[in-house]
Amino acid sequence: MGKSIYSRRAQALAALLKQMRKDAGLTQAELASRIGRHQPYVHDYEAGDRQLRIPQIDEIARVLGTTTHAVIGELDKIAPPDEGPSETEEA
């Protein structure tokens, strides 16, 4: 993968969705067809060259037989969100 402009979590999401696609026994072209896109679209997000929005993750998750909630839950396990300042810290 080349240099990505996206966060660690976005990269982890791309890797997770790629693994989920493979686990479902789908090629990039098959997944792309089922979500109404072309194969380069799937390649680009799996390579970290395209960032997905929630509606796109919803559609991919549905085709993979899961939910966005489950995908994000798994993402939280492998790449926990960065913690922001605590409520007691002053801005």
PDB file of N, CA, C and O in Angstrom:
ATOM      1  N   MET A   1       0.856  -1.174   0.000  1.00  0.00           N
ATOM      2  CA  MET A   1       0.000   0.000   0.000  1.00  0.00           C
ATOM      3  C   MET A   1       0.894   1.227   0.000  1.00  0.00           C
ATOM      4  O   MET A   1       1.886   1.261   0.728  1.00  0.00           O
ATOM      5  N   GLY A   2       0.571   2.226  -0.791  1.00  0.00           N
ATOM      6  CA  GLY A   2       1.304   3.473  -0.838  1.00  0.00           C
ATOM      7  C   GLY A   2       1.002   4.327   0.372  1.00  0.00           C
ATOM      8  O   GLY A   2       0.295   3.905   1.287  1.00  0.00           O
ATOM      9  N   LYS A   3       1.539   5.522   0.368  1.00  0.00           N
ATOM     10  CA  LYS A   3       1.311   6.428   1.482  1.00  0.00           C
ATOM     11  C   LYS A   3      -0.150   6.866   1.499  1.00  0.00           C
ATOM     12  O   LYS A   3      -0.664   7.382   0.507  1.00  0.00           O
ATOM     13  N   SER A   4      -0.808   6.658   2.626  1.00  0.00           N
ATOM     14  CA  SER A   4      -2.218   7.015   2.776  1.00  0.00           C
ATOM     15  C   SER A   4      -2.333   8.316   3.550  1.00  0.00           C
ATOM     16  O   SER A   4      -1.536   8.595   4.446  1.00  0.00           O
ATOM     17  N   ILE A   5      -3.326   9.100   3.197  1.00  0.00           N
ATOM     18  CA  ILE A   5      -3.556  10.355   3.909  1.00  0.00           C
ATOM     19  C   ILE A   5      -4.533  10.161   5.056  1.00  0.00           C
ATOM     20  O   ILE A   5      -4.855  11.113   5.766  1.00  0.00           O
ATOM     21  N   TYR A   6      -5.008   8.936   5.242  1.00  0.00           N
ATOM     22  CA  TYR A   6      -6.041   8.690   6.225  1.00  0.00           C
ATOM     23  C   TYR A   6      -5.488   8.191   7.550  1.00  0.00           C
ATOM     24  O   TYR A   6      -4.348   7.735   7.634  1.00  0.00           O
ATOM     25  N   SER A   7      -6.302   8.283   8.565  1.00  0.00           N
ATOM     26  CA  SER A   7      -5.922   7.931   9.930  1.00  0.00           C
ATOM     27  C   SER A   7      -5.667   6.442  10.095  1.00  0.00           C
ATOM     28  O   SER A   7      -6.004   5.628   9.235  1.00  0.00           O
ATOM     29  N   ARG A   8      -5.070   6.122  11.207  1.00  0.00           N
ATOM     30  CA  ARG A   8      -4.826   4.735  11.600  1.00  0.00           C
ATOM     31  C   ARG A   8      -6.138   3.953  11.624  1.00  0.00           C
ATOM     32  O   ARG A   8      -6.187   2.809  11.171  1.00  0.00           O
ATOM     33  N   ARG A   9      -7.196   4.563  12.148  1.00  0.00           N
ATOM     34  CA  ARG A   9      -8.495   3.886  12.218  1.00  0.00           C
ATOM     35  C   ARG A   9      -9.094   3.672  10.843  1.00  0.00           C
ATOM     36  O   ARG A   9      -9.691   2.625  10.588  1.00  0.00           O
ATOM     37  N   ALA A  10      -8.949   4.636   9.955  1.00  0.00           N
ATOM     38  CA  ALA A  10      -9.462   4.478   8.592  1.00  0.00           C
ATOM     39  C   ALA A  10      -8.721   3.353   7.879  1.00  0.00           C
ATOM     40  O   ALA A  10      -9.326   2.581   7.136  1.00  0.00           O
ATOM     41  N   GLN A  11      -7.433   3.260   8.100  1.00  0.00           N
ATOM     42  CA  GLN A  11      -6.649   2.176   7.508  1.00  0.00           C
ATOM     43  C   GLN A  11      -7.068   0.829   8.090  1.00  0.00           C
ATOM     44  O   GLN A  11      -7.165  -0.161   7.366  1.00  0.00           O
ATOM     45  N   ALA A  12      -7.318   0.794   9.407  1.00  0.00           N
ATOM     46  CA  ALA A  12      -7.772  -0.442  10.047  1.00  0.00           C
ATOM     47  C   ALA A  12      -9.142  -0.851   9.517  1.00  0.00           C
ATOM     48  O   ALA A  12      -9.397  -2.040   9.320  1.00  0.00           O
ATOM     49  N   LEU A  13     -10.029   0.119   9.284  1.00  0.00           N
ATOM     50  CA  LEU A  13     -11.350  -0.172   8.726  1.00  0.00           C
ATOM     51  C   LEU A  13     -11.209  -0.776   7.334  1.00  0.00           C
ATOM     52  O   LEU A  13     -11.897  -1.744   7.008  1.00  0.00           O
ATOM     53  N   ALA A  14     -10.336  -0.222   6.520  1.00  0.00           N
ATOM     54  CA  ALA A  14     -10.121  -0.751   5.173  1.00  0.00           C
ATOM     55  C   ALA A  14      -9.638  -2.200   5.237  1.00  0.00           C
ATOM     56  O   ALA A  14     -10.116  -3.054   4.490  1.00  0.00           O
ATOM     57  N   ALA A  15      -8.694  -2.468   6.128  1.00  0.00           N
ATOM     58  CA  ALA A  15      -8.170  -3.832   6.266  1.00  0.00           C
ATOM     59  C   ALA A  15      -9.252  -4.782   6.792  1.00  0.00           C
ATOM     60  O   ALA A  15      -9.346  -5.927   6.348  1.00  0.00           O
ATOM     61  N   LEU A  16     -10.055  -4.313   7.724  1.00  0.00           N
ATOM     62  CA  LEU A  16     -11.134  -5.120   8.280  1.00  0.00           C
ATOM     63  C   LEU A  16     -12.159  -5.477   7.206  1.00  0.00           C
ATOM     64  O   LEU A  16     -12.559  -6.636   7.092  1.00  0.00           O
ATOM     65  N   LEU A  17     -12.582  -4.497   6.426  1.00  0.00           N
ATOM     66  CA  LEU A  17     -13.568  -4.756   5.372  1.00  0.00           C
ATOM     67  C   LEU A  17     -13.006  -5.698   4.311  1.00  0.00           C
ATOM     68  O   LEU A  17     -13.735  -6.525   3.763  1.00  0.00           O
ATOM     69  N   LYS A  18     -11.725  -5.578   4.024  1.00  0.00           N
ATOM     70  CA  LYS A  18     -11.090  -6.491   3.070  1.00  0.00           C
ATOM     71  C   LYS A  18     -11.136  -7.914   3.606  1.00  0.00           C
ATOM     72  O   LYS A  18     -11.489  -8.840   2.876  1.00  0.00           O
ATOM     73  N   GLN A  19     -10.782  -8.096   4.878  1.00  0.00           N
ATOM     74  CA  GLN A  19     -10.799  -9.430   5.466  1.00  0.00           C
ATOM     75  C   GLN A  19     -12.220  -9.982   5.518  1.00  0.00           C
ATOM     76  O   GLN A  19     -12.434 -11.167   5.263  1.00  0.00           O
ATOM     77  N   MET A  20     -13.183  -9.137   5.845  1.00  0.00           N
ATOM     78  CA  MET A  20     -14.578  -9.577   5.880  1.00  0.00           C
ATOM     79  C   MET A  20     -15.049 -10.000   4.495  1.00  0.00           C
ATOM     80  O   MET A  20     -15.791 -10.974   4.365  1.00  0.00           O
ATOM     81  N   ARG A  21     -14.626  -9.281   3.459  1.00  0.00           N
ATOM     82  CA  ARG A  21     -14.990  -9.646   2.083  1.00  0.00           C
ATOM     83  C   ARG A  21     -14.410 -11.016   1.741  1.00  0.00           C
ATOM     84  O   ARG A  21     -15.093 -11.876   1.185  1.00  0.00           O
ATOM     85  N   LYS A  22     -13.143 -11.197   2.084  1.00  0.00           N
ATOM     86  CA  LYS A  22     -12.506 -12.491   1.798  1.00  0.00           C
ATOM     87  C   LYS A  22     -13.171 -13.614   2.584  1.00  0.00           C
ATOM     88  O   LYS A  22     -13.395 -14.701   2.052  1.00  0.00           O
ATOM     89  N   ASP A  23     -13.486 -13.353   3.850  1.00  0.00           N
ATOM     90  CA  ASP A  23     -14.165 -14.361   4.672  1.00  0.00           C
ATOM     91  C   ASP A  23     -15.524 -14.740   4.091  1.00  0.00           C
ATOM     92  O   ASP A  23     -15.979 -15.872   4.251  1.00  0.00           O
ATOM     93  N   ALA A  24     -16.172 -13.785   3.413  1.00  0.00           N
ATOM     94  CA  ALA A  24     -17.471 -14.046   2.783  1.00  0.00           C
ATOM     95  C   ALA A  24     -17.314 -14.761   1.443  1.00  0.00           C
ATOM     96  O   ALA A  24     -18.304 -15.124   0.809  1.00  0.00           O
ATOM     97  N   GLY A  25     -16.057 -14.962   1.012  1.00  0.00           N
ATOM     98  CA  GLY A  25     -15.806 -15.668  -0.238  1.00  0.00           C
ATOM     99  C   GLY A  25     -16.083 -14.849  -1.478  1.00  0.00           C
ATOM    100  O   GLY A  25     -16.374 -15.399  -2.540  1.00  0.00           O
ATOM    101  N   LEU A  26     -15.993 -13.519  -1.346  1.00  0.00           N
ATOM    102  CA  LEU A  26     -16.275 -12.633  -2.481  1.00  0.00           C
ATOM    103  C   LEU A  26     -14.987 -12.024  -3.033  1.00  0.00           C
ATOM    104  O   LEU A  26     -14.063 -11.701  -2.286  1.00  0.00           O
ATOM    105  N   THR A  27     -14.948 -11.879  -4.338  1.00  0.00           N
ATOM    106  CA  THR A  27     -13.868 -11.113  -4.958  1.00  0.00           C
ATOM    107  C   THR A  27     -14.228  -9.630  -4.890  1.00  0.00           C
ATOM    108  O   THR A  27     -15.363  -9.270  -4.580  1.00  0.00           O
ATOM    109  N   GLN A  28     -13.260  -8.788  -5.181  1.00  0.00           N
ATOM    110  CA  GLN A  28     -13.557  -7.353  -5.247  1.00  0.00           C
ATOM    111  C   GLN A  28     -14.642  -7.087  -6.278  1.00  0.00           C
ATOM    112  O   GLN A  28     -15.548  -6.289  -6.039  1.00  0.00           O
ATOM    113  N   ALA A  29     -14.555  -7.747  -7.414  1.00  0.00           N
ATOM    114  CA  ALA A  29     -15.542  -7.526  -8.483  1.00  0.00           C
ATOM    115  C   ALA A  29     -16.937  -7.965  -8.055  1.00  0.00           C
ATOM    116  O   ALA A  29     -17.919  -7.292  -8.370  1.00  0.00           O
ATOM    117  N   GLU A  30     -17.037  -9.089  -7.340  1.00  0.00           N
ATOM    118  CA  GLU A  30     -18.344  -9.573  -6.894  1.00  0.00           C
ATOM    119  C   GLU A  30     -18.965  -8.623  -5.876  1.00  0.00           C
ATOM    120  O   GLU A  30     -20.152  -8.309  -5.956  1.00  0.00           O
ATOM    121  N   LEU A  31     -18.158  -8.166  -4.919  1.00  0.00           N
ATOM    122  CA  LEU A  31     -18.678  -7.212  -3.937  1.00  0.00           C
ATOM    123  C   LEU A  31     -19.101  -5.921  -4.631  1.00  0.00           C
ATOM    124  O   LEU A  31     -20.173  -5.382  -4.359  1.00  0.00           O
ATOM    125  N   ALA A  32     -18.253  -5.437  -5.523  1.00  0.00           N
ATOM    126  CA  ALA A  32     -18.567  -4.196  -6.236  1.00  0.00           C
ATOM    127  C   ALA A  32     -19.898  -4.306  -6.979  1.00  0.00           C
ATOM    128  O   ALA A  32     -20.719  -3.389  -6.932  1.00  0.00           O
ATOM    129  N   SER A  33     -20.103  -5.410  -7.650  1.00  0.00           N
ATOM    130  CA  SER A  33     -21.351  -5.619  -8.382  1.00  0.00           C
ATOM    131  C   SER A  33     -22.556  -5.589  -7.450  1.00  0.00           C
ATOM    132  O   SER A  33     -23.596  -5.022  -7.787  1.00  0.00           O
ATOM    133  N   ARG A  34     -22.413  -6.197  -6.284  1.00  0.00           N
ATOM    134  CA  ARG A  34     -23.531  -6.280  -5.339  1.00  0.00           C
ATOM    135  C   ARG A  34     -23.856  -4.941  -4.685  1.00  0.00           C
ATOM    136  O   ARG A  34     -24.969  -4.742  -4.199  1.00  0.00           O
ATOM    137  N   ILE A  35     -22.890  -4.021  -4.670  1.00  0.00           N
ATOM    138  CA  ILE A  35     -23.161  -2.692  -4.107  1.00  0.00           C
ATOM    139  C   ILE A  35     -23.345  -1.643  -5.203  1.00  0.00           C
ATOM    140  O   ILE A  35     -23.440  -0.448  -4.923  1.00  0.00           O
ATOM    141  N   GLY A  36     -23.395  -2.106  -6.453  1.00  0.00           N
ATOM    142  CA  GLY A  36     -23.654  -1.195  -7.562  1.00  0.00           C
ATOM    143  C   GLY A  36     -22.478  -0.305  -7.924  1.00  0.00           C
ATOM    144  O   GLY A  36     -22.664   0.824  -8.379  1.00  0.00           O
ATOM    145  N   ARG A  37     -21.283  -0.805  -7.726  1.00  0.00           N
ATOM    146  CA  ARG A  37     -20.061  -0.053  -8.050  1.00  0.00           C
ATOM    147  C   ARG A  37     -19.192  -0.896  -8.975  1.00  0.00           C
ATOM    148  O   ARG A  37     -19.518  -2.040  -9.291  1.00  0.00           O
ATOM    149  N   HIS A  38     -18.076  -0.305  -9.402  1.00  0.00           N
ATOM    150  CA  HIS A  38     -17.096  -1.022 -10.210  1.00  0.00           C
ATOM    151  C   HIS A  38     -15.967  -1.506  -9.311  1.00  0.00           C
ATOM    152  O   HIS A  38     -15.742  -0.957  -8.232  1.00  0.00           O
ATOM    153  N   GLN A  39     -15.260  -2.534  -9.759  1.00  0.00           N
ATOM    154  CA  GLN A  39     -14.191  -3.151  -8.967  1.00  0.00           C
ATOM    155  C   GLN A  39     -13.145  -2.152  -8.466  1.00  0.00           C
ATOM    156  O   GLN A  39     -12.701  -2.284  -7.326  1.00  0.00           O
ATOM    157  N   PRO A  40     -12.727  -1.154  -9.264  1.00  0.00           N
ATOM    158  CA  PRO A  40     -11.724  -0.217  -8.745  1.00  0.00           C
ATOM    159  C   PRO A  40     -12.173   0.534  -7.479  1.00  0.00           C
ATOM    160  O   PRO A  40     -11.337   0.939  -6.670  1.00  0.00           O
ATOM    161  N   TYR A  41     -13.470   0.715  -7.313  1.00  0.00           N
ATOM    162  CA  TYR A  41     -13.994   1.357  -6.107  1.00  0.00           C
ATOM    163  C   TYR A  41     -13.610   0.548  -4.872  1.00  0.00           C
ATOM    164  O   TYR A  41     -13.122   1.104  -3.888  1.00  0.00           O
ATOM    165  N   VAL A  42     -13.832  -0.774  -4.925  1.00  0.00           N
ATOM    166  CA  VAL A  42     -13.496  -1.650  -3.799  1.00  0.00           C
ATOM    167  C   VAL A  42     -11.983  -1.674  -3.608  1.00  0.00           C
ATOM    168  O   VAL A  42     -11.497  -1.580  -2.481  1.00  0.00           O
ATOM    169  N   HIS A  43     -11.253  -1.798  -4.683  1.00  0.00           N
ATOM    170  CA  HIS A  43      -9.789  -1.790  -4.587  1.00  0.00           C
ATOM    171  C   HIS A  43      -9.301  -0.520  -3.905  1.00  0.00           C
ATOM    172  O   HIS A  43      -8.434  -0.573  -3.033  1.00  0.00           O
ATOM    173  N   ASP A  44      -9.853   0.615  -4.300  1.00  0.00           N
ATOM    174  CA  ASP A  44      -9.383   1.897  -3.769  1.00  0.00           C
ATOM    175  C   ASP A  44      -9.613   2.024  -2.270  1.00  0.00           C
ATOM    176  O   ASP A  44      -8.728   2.498  -1.557  1.00  0.00           O
ATOM    177  N   TYR A  45     -10.782   1.612  -1.767  1.00  0.00           N
ATOM    178  CA  TYR A  45     -10.965   1.745  -0.317  1.00  0.00           C
ATOM    179  C   TYR A  45     -10.164   0.692   0.436  1.00  0.00           C
ATOM    180  O   TYR A  45      -9.692   0.953   1.543  1.00  0.00           O
ATOM    181  N   GLU A  46     -10.005  -0.491  -0.143  1.00  0.00           N
ATOM    182  CA  GLU A  46      -9.192  -1.503   0.531  1.00  0.00           C
ATOM    183  C   GLU A  46      -7.719  -1.112   0.568  1.00  0.00           C
ATOM    184  O   GLU A  46      -7.001  -1.497   1.490  1.00  0.00           O
ATOM    185  N   ALA A  47      -7.269  -0.360  -0.415  1.00  0.00           N
ATOM    186  CA  ALA A  47      -5.869   0.085  -0.472  1.00  0.00           C
ATOM    187  C   ALA A  47      -5.643   1.355   0.342  1.00  0.00           C
ATOM    188  O   ALA A  47      -4.507   1.809   0.476  1.00  0.00           O
ATOM    189  N   GLY A  48      -6.710   1.929   0.885  1.00  0.00           N
ATOM    190  CA  GLY A  48      -6.578   3.157   1.663  1.00  0.00           C
ATOM    191  C   GLY A  48      -6.555   4.408   0.819  1.00  0.00           C
ATOM    192  O   GLY A  48      -6.193   5.482   1.298  1.00  0.00           O
ATOM    193  N   ASP A  49      -6.941   4.272  -0.446  1.00  0.00           N
ATOM    194  CA  ASP A  49      -6.948   5.426  -1.351  1.00  0.00           C
ATOM    195  C   ASP A  49      -8.304   6.113  -1.428  1.00  0.00           C
ATOM    196  O   ASP A  49      -8.439   7.149  -2.079  1.00  0.00           O
ATOM    197  N   ARG A  50      -9.302   5.547  -0.771  1.00  0.00           N
ATOM    198  CA  ARG A  50     -10.649   6.127  -0.752  1.00  0.00           C
ATOM    199  C   ARG A  50     -11.199   5.950   0.653  1.00  0.00           C
ATOM    200  O   ARG A  50     -11.126   4.860   1.220  1.00  0.00           O
ATOM    201  N   GLN A  51     -11.740   7.003   1.205  1.00  0.00           N
ATOM    202  CA  GLN A  51     -12.339   6.920   2.530  1.00  0.00           C
ATOM    203  C   GLN A  51     -13.849   6.745   2.378  1.00  0.00           C
ATOM    204  O   GLN A  51     -14.485   7.410   1.561  1.00  0.00           O
ATOM    205  N   LEU A  52     -14.407   5.840   3.176  1.00  0.00           N
ATOM    206  CA  LEU A  52     -15.835   5.541   3.103  1.00  0.00           C
ATOM    207  C   LEU A  52     -16.631   6.380   4.084  1.00  0.00           C
ATOM    208  O   LEU A  52     -16.138   6.754   5.149  1.00  0.00           O
ATOM    209  N   ARG A  53     -17.859   6.669   3.714  1.00  0.00           N
ATOM    210  CA  ARG A  53     -18.813   7.337   4.597  1.00  0.00           C
ATOM    211  C   ARG A  53     -19.761   6.269   5.156  1.00  0.00           C
ATOM    212  O   ARG A  53     -19.826   5.151   4.646  1.00  0.00           O
ATOM    213  N   ILE A  54     -20.480   6.629   6.192  1.00  0.00           N
ATOM    214  CA  ILE A  54     -21.372   5.676   6.859  1.00  0.00           C
ATOM    215  C   ILE A  54     -22.354   5.003   5.892  1.00  0.00           C
ATOM    216  O   ILE A  54     -22.501   3.783   5.969  1.00  0.00           O
ATOM    217  N   PRO A  55     -23.038   5.723   4.983  1.00  0.00           N
ATOM    218  CA  PRO A  55     -23.964   5.025   4.078  1.00  0.00           C
ATOM    219  C   PRO A  55     -23.266   3.967   3.222  1.00  0.00           C
ATOM    220  O   PRO A  55     -23.858   2.936   2.903  1.00  0.00           O
ATOM    221  N   GLN A  56     -22.020   4.220   2.853  1.00  0.00           N
ATOM    222  CA  GLN A  56     -21.266   3.244   2.062  1.00  0.00           C
ATOM    223  C   GLN A  56     -20.904   2.027   2.913  1.00  0.00           C
ATOM    224  O   GLN A  56     -20.972   0.892   2.441  1.00  0.00           O
ATOM    225  N   ILE A  57     -20.520   2.268   4.168  1.00  0.00           N
ATOM    226  CA  ILE A  57     -20.217   1.158   5.073  1.00  0.00           C
ATOM    227  C   ILE A  57     -21.490   0.348   5.325  1.00  0.00           C
ATOM    228  O   ILE A  57     -21.437  -0.880   5.387  1.00  0.00           O
ATOM    229  N   ASP A  58     -22.628   1.021   5.469  1.00  0.00           N
ATOM    230  CA  ASP A  58     -23.916   0.331   5.644  1.00  0.00           C
ATOM    231  C   ASP A  58     -24.163  -0.660   4.510  1.00  0.00           C
ATOM    232  O   ASP A  58     -24.517  -1.814   4.755  1.00  0.00           O
ATOM    233  N   GLU A  59     -23.980  -0.217   3.290  1.00  0.00           N
ATOM    234  CA  GLU A  59     -24.255  -1.056   2.123  1.00  0.00           C
ATOM    235  C   GLU A  59     -23.282  -2.231   2.052  1.00  0.00           C
ATOM    236  O   GLU A  59     -23.688  -3.360   1.778  1.00  0.00           O
ATOM    237  N   ILE A  60     -22.010  -1.970   2.296  1.00  0.00           N
ATOM    238  CA  ILE A  60     -21.010  -3.043   2.266  1.00  0.00           C
ATOM    239  C   ILE A  60     -21.317  -4.062   3.360  1.00  0.00           C
ATOM    240  O   ILE A  60     -21.285  -5.268   3.116  1.00  0.00           O
ATOM    241  N   ALA A  61     -21.611  -3.579   4.556  1.00  0.00           N
ATOM    242  CA  ALA A  61     -21.924  -4.476   5.677  1.00  0.00           C
ATOM    243  C   ALA A  61     -23.134  -5.345   5.345  1.00  0.00           C
ATOM    244  O   ALA A  61     -23.124  -6.548   5.607  1.00  0.00           O
ATOM    245  N   ARG A  62     -24.169  -4.746   4.774  1.00  0.00           N
ATOM    246  CA  ARG A  62     -25.375  -5.501   4.422  1.00  0.00           C
ATOM    247  C   ARG A  62     -25.034  -6.635   3.464  1.00  0.00           C
ATOM    248  O   ARG A  62     -25.478  -7.766   3.661  1.00  0.00           O
ATOM    249  N   VAL A  63     -24.257  -6.344   2.438  1.00  0.00           N
ATOM    250  CA  VAL A  63     -23.883  -7.367   1.461  1.00  0.00           C
ATOM    251  C   VAL A  63     -23.032  -8.458   2.113  1.00  0.00           C
ATOM    252  O   VAL A  63     -23.108  -9.625   1.727  1.00  0.00           O
ATOM    253  N   LEU A  64     -22.227  -8.074   3.098  1.00  0.00           N
ATOM    254  CA  LEU A  64     -21.375  -9.049   3.789  1.00  0.00           C
ATOM    255  C   LEU A  64     -22.121  -9.794   4.893  1.00  0.00           C
ATOM    256  O   LEU A  64     -21.537 -10.618   5.597  1.00  0.00           O
ATOM    257  N   GLY A  65     -23.423  -9.499   5.041  1.00  0.00           N
ATOM    258  CA  GLY A  65     -24.244 -10.221   6.000  1.00  0.00           C
ATOM    259  C   GLY A  65     -24.071  -9.781   7.435  1.00  0.00           C
ATOM    260  O   GLY A  65     -24.244 -10.574   8.360  1.00  0.00           O
ATOM    261  N   THR A  66     -23.729  -8.512   7.624  1.00  0.00           N
ATOM    262  CA  THR A  66     -23.549  -7.987   8.969  1.00  0.00           C
ATOM    263  C   THR A  66     -24.147  -6.584   9.045  1.00  0.00           C
ATOM    264  O   THR A  66     -24.875  -6.161   8.147  1.00  0.00           O
ATOM    265  N   THR A  67     -23.837  -5.882  10.105  1.00  0.00           N
ATOM    266  CA  THR A  67     -24.341  -4.514  10.277  1.00  0.00           C
ATOM    267  C   THR A  67     -23.173  -3.557  10.454  1.00  0.00           C
ATOM    268  O   THR A  67     -22.062  -3.966  10.791  1.00  0.00           O
ATOM    269  N   THR A  68     -23.438  -2.296  10.226  1.00  0.00           N
ATOM    270  CA  THR A  68     -22.415  -1.277  10.474  1.00  0.00           C
ATOM    271  C   THR A  68     -22.024  -1.284  11.942  1.00  0.00           C
ATOM    272  O   THR A  68     -20.852  -1.107  12.274  1.00  0.00           O
ATOM    273  N   HIS A  69     -22.990  -1.485  12.817  1.00  0.00           N
ATOM    274  CA  HIS A  69     -22.720  -1.540  14.255  1.00  0.00           C
ATOM    275  C   HIS A  69     -21.692  -2.642  14.551  1.00  0.00           C
ATOM    276  O   HIS A  69     -20.745  -2.418  15.304  1.00  0.00           O
ATOM    277  N   ALA A  70     -21.877  -3.817  13.969  1.00  0.00           N
ATOM    278  CA  ALA A  70     -20.942  -4.924  14.180  1.00  0.00           C
ATOM    279  C   ALA A  70     -19.561  -4.609  13.604  1.00  0.00           C
ATOM    280  O   ALA A  70     -18.542  -4.946  14.208  1.00  0.00           O
ATOM    281  N   VAL A  71     -19.531  -3.967  12.442  1.00  0.00           N
ATOM    282  CA  VAL A  71     -18.252  -3.599  11.830  1.00  0.00           C
ATOM    283  C   VAL A  71     -17.500  -2.623  12.735  1.00  0.00           C
ATOM    284  O   VAL A  71     -16.309  -2.797  12.989  1.00  0.00           O
ATOM    285  N   ILE A  72     -18.205  -1.594  13.220  1.00  0.00           N
ATOM    286  CA  ILE A  72     -17.558  -0.604  14.084  1.00  0.00           C
ATOM    287  C   ILE A  72     -17.135  -1.240  15.411  1.00  0.00           C
ATOM    288  O   ILE A  72     -16.087  -0.891  15.955  1.00  0.00           O
ATOM    289  N   GLY A  73     -17.936  -2.163  15.931  1.00  0.00           N
ATOM    290  CA  GLY A  73     -17.564  -2.872  17.148  1.00  0.00           C
ATOM    291  C   GLY A  73     -16.265  -3.641  16.976  1.00  0.00           C
ATOM    292  O   GLY A  73     -15.405  -3.630  17.857  1.00  0.00           O
ATOM    293  N   GLU A  74     -16.130  -4.306  15.840  1.00  0.00           N
ATOM    294  CA  GLU A  74     -14.893  -5.038  15.552  1.00  0.00           C
ATOM    295  C   GLU A  74     -13.728  -4.068  15.350  1.00  0.00           C
ATOM    296  O   GLU A  74     -12.609  -4.332  15.789  1.00  0.00           O
ATOM    297  N   LEU A  75     -13.998  -2.958  14.690  1.00  0.00           N
ATOM    298  CA  LEU A  75     -12.966  -1.931  14.494  1.00  0.00           C
ATOM    299  C   LEU A  75     -12.473  -1.407  15.833  1.00  0.00           C
ATOM    300  O   LEU A  75     -11.271  -1.214  16.019  1.00  0.00           O
ATOM    301  N   ASP A  76     -13.382  -1.178  16.760  1.00  0.00           N
ATOM    302  CA  ASP A  76     -12.997  -0.687  18.086  1.00  0.00           C
ATOM    303  C   ASP A  76     -12.065  -1.659  18.796  1.00  0.00           C
ATOM    304  O   ASP A  76     -11.213  -1.240  19.579  1.00  0.00           O
ATOM    305  N   LYS A  77     -12.219  -2.958  18.530  1.00  0.00           N
ATOM    306  CA  LYS A  77     -11.348  -3.956  19.152  1.00  0.00           C
ATOM    307  C   LYS A  77      -9.936  -3.910  18.582  1.00  0.00           C
ATOM    308  O   LYS A  77      -8.959  -4.046  19.318  1.00  0.00           O
ATOM    309  N   ILE A  78      -9.832  -3.716  17.255  1.00  0.00           N
ATOM    310  CA  ILE A  78      -8.509  -3.772  16.627  1.00  0.00           C
ATOM    311  C   ILE A  78      -7.821  -2.422  16.543  1.00  0.00           C
ATOM    312  O   ILE A  78      -6.596  -2.356  16.449  1.00  0.00           O
ATOM    313  N   ALA A  79      -8.592  -1.348  16.576  1.00  0.00           N
ATOM    314  CA  ALA A  79      -8.018   0.002  16.515  1.00  0.00           C
ATOM    315  C   ALA A  79      -8.896   0.927  17.352  1.00  0.00           C
ATOM    316  O   ALA A  79      -9.700   1.687  16.812  1.00  0.00           O
ATOM    317  N   PRO A  80      -8.737   0.859  18.679  1.00  0.00           N
ATOM    318  CA  PRO A  80      -9.579   1.694  19.541  1.00  0.00           C
ATOM    319  C   PRO A  80      -9.468   3.170  19.177  1.00  0.00           C
ATOM    320  O   PRO A  80      -8.410   3.641  18.760  1.00  0.00           O
ATOM    321  N   PRO A  81     -10.578   3.897  19.340  1.00  0.00           N
ATOM    322  CA  PRO A  81     -10.531   5.326  19.053  1.00  0.00           C
ATOM    323  C   PRO A  81      -9.565   6.016  20.015  1.00  0.00           C
ATOM    324  O   PRO A  81      -9.407   5.608  21.166  1.00  0.00           O
ATOM    325  N   ASP A  82      -8.930   7.065  19.516  1.00  0.00           N
ATOM    326  CA  ASP A  82      -8.069   7.865  20.382  1.00  0.00           C
ATOM    327  C   ASP A  82      -8.937   8.542  21.418  1.00  0.00           C
ATOM    328  O   ASP A  82     -10.028   9.021  21.110  1.00  0.00           O
ATOM    329  N   GLU A  83      -8.458   8.581  22.631  1.00  0.00           N
ATOM    330  CA  GLU A  83      -9.208   9.254  23.678  1.00  0.00           C
ATOM    331  C   GLU A  83      -8.909  10.742  23.622  1.00  0.00           C
ATOM    332  O   GLU A  83      -7.756  11.153  23.495  1.00  0.00           O
ATOM    333  N   GLY A  84      -9.952  11.537  23.718  1.00  0.00           N
ATOM    334  CA  GLY A  84      -9.809  12.982  23.752  1.00  0.00           C
ATOM    335  C   GLY A  84      -9.539  13.429  25.179  1.00  0.00           C
ATOM    336  O   GLY A  84      -9.371  12.597  26.071  1.00  0.00           O
ATOM    337  N   PRO A  85      -9.496  14.727  25.397  1.00  0.00           N
ATOM    338  CA  PRO A  85      -9.270  15.232  26.742  1.00  0.00           C
ATOM    339  C   PRO A  85     -10.428  14.845  27.660  1.00  0.00           C
ATOM    340  O   PRO A  85     -11.578  14.773  27.227  1.00  0.00           O
ATOM    341  N   SER A  86     -10.117  14.599  28.913  1.00  0.00           N
ATOM    342  CA  SER A  86     -11.188  14.236  29.852  1.00  0.00           C
ATOM    343  C   SER A  86     -12.041  15.448  30.154  1.00  0.00           C
ATOM    344  O   SER A  86     -11.646  16.584  29.892  1.00  0.00           O
ATOM    345  N   GLU A  87     -13.212  15.198  30.707  1.00  0.00           N
ATOM    346  CA  GLU A  87     -14.129  16.284  31.000  1.00  0.00           C
ATOM    347  C   GLU A  87     -13.586  17.225  32.063  1.00  0.00           C
ATOM    348  O   GLU A  87     -14.018  18.373  32.164  1.00  0.00           O
ATOM    349  N   THR A  88     -12.635  16.736  32.858  1.00  0.00           N
ATOM    350  CA  THR A  88     -12.092  17.588  33.933  1.00  0.00           C
ATOM    351  C   THR A  88     -10.972  18.494  33.454  1.00  0.00           C
ATOM    352  O   THR A  88     -10.586  19.435  34.148  1.00  0.00           O
ATOM    353  N   GLU A  89     -10.443  18.206  32.248  1.00  0.00           N
ATOM    354  CA  GLU A  89      -9.386  19.059  31.705  1.00  0.00           C
ATOM    355  C   GLU A  89      -9.997  20.317  31.123  1.00  0.00           C
ATOM    356  O   GLU A  89     -11.072  20.277  30.523  1.00  0.00           O
ATOM    357  N   GLU A  90      -9.319  21.418  31.299  1.00  0.00           N
ATOM    358  CA  GLU A  90      -9.804  22.674  30.735  1.00  0.00           C
ATOM    359  C   GLU A  90      -9.321  22.797  29.304  1.00  0.00           C
ATOM    360  O   GLU A  90      -8.249  22.305  28.954  1.00  0.00           O
ATOM    361  N   ALA A  91     -10.112  23.452  28.490  1.00  0.00           N
ATOM    362  CA  ALA A  91      -9.753  23.627  27.083  1.00  0.00           C
ATOM    363  C   ALA A  91      -8.778  24.747  26.918  1.00  0.00           C
ATOM    364  O   ALA A  91      -8.359  25.043  25.799  1.00  0.00           O
TER     365      ALA A  91
END
